[in-house]
Amino acid sequence: MRIILNVKEIGRKIGIEAKLDTGCQDTARERAAGEALFHHLGDHFATMEQTAKKLKALFGGKR
């Protein structure tokens, strides 16, 4: 089981895309644990997205 994160900048927006990749050989217990962890981390992903937006605003998006 994997959690895949992509941080994207599209125009002026920054977004974090998270996917849960379950393996076909995962047991039901492993799948349930992975899903619970994924949902728990969802709040952290949202916080990371807000922080990225604030940093971009602070530095003006300059490279």
ZAMARGU-4260 file (C-alpha; in steps of 0.2 Angstrom, whole numbers, plus 5000, padded with zeros to 4 digits):
<rodrens>
0) 5000/5000/5000 | 5006/5017/4995 | 5001/5035/4998 | 5006/5045/4983 | 5007/5064/4985
5) 5008/5077/4970 | 5011/5095/4974 | 5005/5105/4959 | 5006/5123/4954 | 4993/5128/4941
10) 4993/5146/4936 | 4992/5155/4953 | 4985/5140/4963 | 4995/5127/4973 | 4987/5111/4976
15) 4991/5094/4985 | 4984/5079/4977 | 4984/5063/4987 | 4980/5046/4981 | 4979/5029/4991
20) 4986/5015/4981 | 4981/4998/4987 | 4990/4983/4982 | 4980/4968/4975 | 4988/4957/4988
25) 4984/4968/5003 | 4974/4959/5016 | 4958/4967/5022 | 4967/4972/5039 | 4981/4980/5029
30) 4969/4989/5018 | 4958/4995/5032 | 4974/5002/5042 | 4980/5011/5026 | 4963/5019/5023
35) 4962/5025/5041 | 4980/5032/5040 | 4975/5041/5024 | 4960/5049/5031 | 4970/5054/5047
40) 4983/5062/5036 | 4970/5071/5026 | 4970/5085/5039 | 4989/5087/5037 | 4988/5088/5018
45) 4976/5102/5019 | 4987/5111/5032 | 5002/5108/5020 | 4992/5116/5006 | 4987/5131/5016
50) 5006/5133/5021 | 5011/5132/5003 | 4999/5146/4998 | 5005/5157/5012 | 5023/5155/5007
55) 5019/5159/4989 | 5010/5174/4994 | 5024/5179/5006 | 5037/5178/4992 | 5026/5184/4978
60) 5028/5168/4967 | 5045/5175/4961 | 5058/5162/4956
</rodrens>
